[in-house]
């Protein structure tokens, strides 16, 4: 009776995902397990991981299967932890786990159902999207229990940045995760002090300073990165206060500190459906016009796809309003520079 209850508890805890070693421990021989899989009662999910049901796996079941594959000290991390923390949208991609150094687990590709005596709908042919295995010497310091073992929210942000192919892509991933609202900048800064990034350290720390200084979104960060920094434009004031109709509002970028009253508005949405937001923006526009302040408005498409064109426009207005030009074209700019 105790053995049966232990078995059921194991299935409940792991959503029906069990290892070959766990099956043997609970009396299922290798031959009996192979028979259950061949007959279609059970399902081979990953190398050494079996599902004791035959139906399609949910995303949580896939996560449990990856953890079983990685071993008892493995944790969800990187993109998968970001999903659970709400930093990324739910994905149908591979499950990311982190294991301690020395563990033999390696990446696993997607798995598919074999031909069995129990036919399956074509839509359910895919079993598992695969596993990406990361290794860490600090796993005991980054692990928390949030229903499933995974990296803390702050450690997840850092992992996403350090695992990117380049520092630039790492800082973009860092901003996207850090600005999700799921983790405080103070918590990230503390973890950076306690656990220094293994690469891109300066780029990550500089990016955190930008976020602390007022950059609030991935769009604002891309403007800093691809428009200002890439072309030597002055660094504008972020989230500068402006009073409109006795209400305090904020401008995304303000170049007044450089002697030019230019305002840059960065609109992360294609349009605003809320009437209150539309009214606020109209009043803010009118207030800027009445104060004689030039303003330019850009969205995600312009800043990320044509940053050099955005640069030329911003530069043109800055120079027109009296700024002494010290900017320069980036390697992606057209060789024929637009004159001021």
C-alpha positions in Angstrom: 0.0 0.0 0.0 2.8 2.4 0.9 4.6 1.6 -2.4 1.5 2.3 -4.3 0.9 5.7 -2.6 4.6 6.6 -3.2 4.2 5.8 -6.8 1.0 7.9 -7.1 2.7 10.8 -5.3 5.6 10.6 -7.7 3.2 10.7 -10.7 1.3 13.7 -9.2 4.5 15.6 -8.4 6.0 15.1 -11.9 2.7 15.2 -13.9 3.2 11.7 -15.1 6.8 12.1 -16.3 9.1 9.5 -14.9 12.7 8.4 -15.5 13.7 4.8 -16.3 15.4 4.6 -12.9 12.2 5.7 -11.1 10.3 3.0 -13.0 12.7 0.3 -12.0 12.6 1.5 -8.4 8.8 1.1 -8.4 8.9 -2.4 -9.8 8.6 -1.8 -13.6 11.2 -3.9 -15.4 12.8 -2.6 -18.6 11.0 -5.3 -20.6 7.6 -4.4 -19.1 8.2 -0.7 -19.8 9.2 -1.4 -23.4 6.0 -3.3 -23.8 3.8 -0.5 -22.5 5.5 1.9 -24.9 5.3 -0.4 -27.9 1.6 -1.0 -27.2 0.9 2.7 -27.0 -0.1 2.8 -23.3 2.9 4.9 -22.4 5.0 7.3 -24.4 8.7 7.8 -24.8 9.2 11.6 -24.2 12.9 12.1 -24.1 15.9 9.8 -23.6 15.3 8.0 -20.4 12.0 9.8 -19.7 8.6 8.2 -20.1 5.1 9.5 -19.8 2.6 7.1 -18.2 -0.1 8.5 -20.4 -0.4 8.5 -24.2 -2.1 11.9 -24.8 -0.5 15.1 -26.0 1.7 16.8 -23.4 0.9 20.2 -22.0 3.6 22.8 -21.6 3.9 22.1 -17.9 4.3 18.4 -18.6 7.0 19.2 -21.1 8.8 21.3 -18.4 8.6 18.4 -16.0 9.9 16.0 -18.6 12.9 18.2 -19.1 13.6 18.4 -15.4 13.4 14.7 -15.1 15.8 14.3 -18.0 18.2 16.8 -16.3 18.2 15.1 -13.0 17.1 16.0 -9.5 19.2 19.2 -9.2 18.2 20.6 -12.6 16.1 23.8 -12.8 14.2 25.7 -15.5 16.1 28.7 -16.8 16.7 31.2 -19.6 13.7 31.5 -22.0 11.6 28.9 -20.2 12.0 30.6 -16.8 11.2 33.9 -18.5 7.9 32.3 -19.7 7.0 31.3 -16.1 8.0 34.8 -14.8 5.8 36.5 -17.5 8.8 38.1 -19.2 8.2 36.2 -22.4 5.1 35.0 -24.1 4.4 31.3 -23.9 6.4 29.4 -26.4 6.3 26.1 -28.2 10.1 26.0 -28.5 12.5 23.8 -26.6 12.6 23.8 -22.8 15.7 25.4 -21.3 17.2 23.9 -18.1 20.3 24.5 -16.1 22.3 21.7 -14.5 25.4 21.7 -12.3 28.8 21.4 -14.0 29.7 17.7 -14.3 26.2 16.5 -15.1 26.2 14.4 -18.3 22.9 15.7 -19.7 23.2 17.2 -23.2 20.8 19.0 -25.5 18.0 16.9 -26.9 16.2 17.5 -30.2 12.4 17.3 -30.7 10.8 13.9 -30.3 7.9 12.4 -32.3 5.5 9.5 -31.8 6.6 6.2 -33.4 4.1 3.9 -35.2 2.2 1.9 -32.6 -0.8 -0.3 -32.4 -2.7 2.7 -31.1 -2.9 5.2 -34.0 -2.6 8.9 -33.1 -4.0 12.0 -34.9 -1.4 13.6 -37.1 -1.8 16.8 -35.1 -0.4 15.0 -32.1 2.6 13.5 -33.8 5.1 15.8 -32.0 5.8 14.7 -28.5 8.3 17.2 -27.1 10.1 20.2 -28.5 13.4 19.2 -27.1 15.7 20.4 -24.3 18.5 23.0 -24.2 20.9 22.3 -21.4 22.9 25.1 -19.7 25.5 24.5 -17.0 26.2 26.7 -13.9 28.5 26.5 -10.9 26.2 28.8 -9.0 23.0 26.8 -9.5 22.4 26.5 -5.7 22.4 30.3 -5.4 20.1 31.0 -8.4 17.5 28.3 -7.7 14.2 29.1 -6.1 11.0 27.1 -5.8 8.2 28.8 -7.6 6.0 25.8 -8.1 8.8 24.3 -10.2 12.5 24.7 -9.5 13.8 27.6 -11.6 16.1 30.6 -11.6 15.0 33.6 -9.7 13.5 36.4 -11.7 16.6 38.6 -11.4 18.9 35.7 -12.3 16.7 34.9 -15.3 17.2 38.5 -16.7 21.0 38.1 -16.3 21.0 34.7 -17.9 19.1 35.9 -20.9 21.6 38.7 -21.4 24.8 36.6 -21.0 23.6 33.7 -23.2 23.0 36.0 -26.2 25.4 35.7 -29.2 26.7 39.4 -28.9 26.8 42.1 -26.2 24.3 44.2 -28.3 21.8 41.3 -28.5 22.4 40.6 -24.8 21.5 44.2 -23.7 18.4 44.1 -25.9 17.3 40.8 -24.2 18.2 42.4 -20.8 16.0 45.4 -21.4 13.1 43.3 -22.7 13.1 41.1 -19.6 14.0 43.8 -17.1 11.3 46.2 -18.3 8.5 43.6 -18.1 7.6 44.7 -14.7 8.2 41.3 -13.2 11.4 42.2 -11.3 12.7 45.3 -9.7 15.9 47.0 -11.0 17.2 47.0 -7.4 16.9 43.2 -7.3 18.8 42.9 -10.6 21.5 45.3 -9.4 21.9 43.3 -6.2 22.3 40.0 -8.1 24.8 41.7 -10.4 26.9 42.6 -7.4 26.5 39.1 -5.8 26.9 37.2 -9.0 29.0 39.0 -11.6 28.0 38.1 -15.2 30.4 35.8 -16.9 30.5 38.0 -20.0 29.1 41.3 -21.3 29.5 42.7 -17.7 30.1 46.3 -18.7 27.4 46.4 -21.3 24.9 44.9 -18.8 25.9 47.4 -16.1 25.7 50.3 -18.5 22.2 49.2 -19.6 21.0 48.9 -16.0 22.2 52.4 -15.5 20.1 53.5 -18.5 17.1 51.8 -17.0 17.7 53.4 -13.7 18.1 56.8 -15.4 14.7 56.7 -17.0 14.7 54.4 -20.0 11.5 52.4 -19.5 11.0 50.2 -22.6 12.7 48.2 -25.2 11.8 50.9 -27.8 13.5 53.6 -25.7 16.6 51.4 -25.3 16.8 50.9 -29.0 16.6 54.6 -29.5 19.5 55.1 -27.1 21.5 52.3 -28.7 20.8 52.6 -32.4 20.1 56.3 -32.8 21.9 58.3 -30.1 25.0 56.1 -29.2 25.6 54.7 -32.7 25.7 58.2 -34.2 27.3 60.3 -31.5 24.1 62.3 -30.8 23.8 63.9 -27.4 22.1 61.9 -24.6 18.7 63.4 -24.0 17.0 63.6 -20.6 14.7 60.6 -20.1 11.2 60.9 -18.7 11.4 64.7 -18.2 8.5 66.1 -16.3 6.0 68.5 -18.0 2.9 70.0 -16.5 -0.2 70.0 -18.7 -3.6 71.0 -17.4 -2.2 70.9 -13.9 -1.2 67.2 -14.5 2.4 66.0 -14.4 3.2 64.1 -17.6 6.5 62.8 -18.9 8.4 63.3 -22.2 10.4 60.3 -23.5 13.5 62.2 -24.6 14.2 65.9 -24.0 17.2 67.7 -25.4 16.8 71.0 -23.4 19.9 70.3 -21.4 21.9 70.7 -24.6 20.4 74.1 -25.4 17.8 72.7 -27.8 14.1 72.4 -26.8 13.5 69.3 -29.0 11.2 66.6 -27.7 11.3 63.0 -29.0 8.2 60.9 -28.4 8.5 57.2 -28.7 5.3 55.4 -29.3 5.5 51.7 -28.7 2.0 51.0 -29.9 0.7 51.3 -33.5 -2.2 53.3 -32.1 -3.9 54.1 -28.9 -7.4 52.9 -28.5 -8.1 54.5 -25.1 -9.7 57.9 -25.5 -8.0 59.1 -22.3 -4.5 58.3 -23.8 -5.4 60.0 -27.1 -6.6 63.1 -25.2 -3.5 63.2 -23.1 -1.2 63.1 -26.1 -3.2 65.8 -27.9 -3.0 68.1 -24.9 0.7 67.4 -24.6 1.2 68.1 -28.3 -0.7 71.4 -28.0 1.3 72.4 -24.9 4.6 71.8 -26.8 3.3 73.8 -29.8 2.3 76.7 -27.6 5.7 76.7 -25.9 7.3 76.8 -29.3 9.0 73.4 -28.8 9.8 71.2 -31.8 8.9 67.6 -31.5 9.4 64.4 -33.4 7.5 61.1 -33.0 8.8 57.6 -33.8 7.5 54.1 -33.4 9.1 50.7 -33.2 9.3 50.3 -37.0 11.3 53.5 -37.6 13.7 53.1 -34.6 14.5 49.4 -35.2 14.3 49.2 -39.0 15.6 52.7 -40.1 17.6 54.1 -37.2 19.9 56.0 -39.6 17.0 57.9 -41.1 15.8 58.7 -37.6 19.2 60.0 -36.7 19.4 62.3 -39.7 16.0 63.8 -38.8 16.9 64.3 -35.2 20.3 65.7 -36.1 18.7 68.1 -38.6 16.4 69.6 -36.0 19.1 69.7 -33.4 21.4 71.6 -35.7 18.6 73.9 -36.9 17.9 74.8 -33.3 21.5 75.7 -32.5 23.3 72.5 -31.5 26.9 72.4 -32.6 27.1 69.2 -34.6 29.5 66.5 -33.2 27.7 63.5 -34.6 28.9 61.0 -37.1 27.4 58.4 -39.5 27.5 54.8 -38.3 28.8 52.0 -40.5 25.2 51.3 -41.7 24.5 54.9 -42.8 24.3 55.9 -46.4 27.6 57.2 -47.7 25.8 60.3 -48.9 25.0 62.2 -45.8 22.0 64.5 -45.7 23.1 68.1 -45.2 21.7 70.1 -42.3 
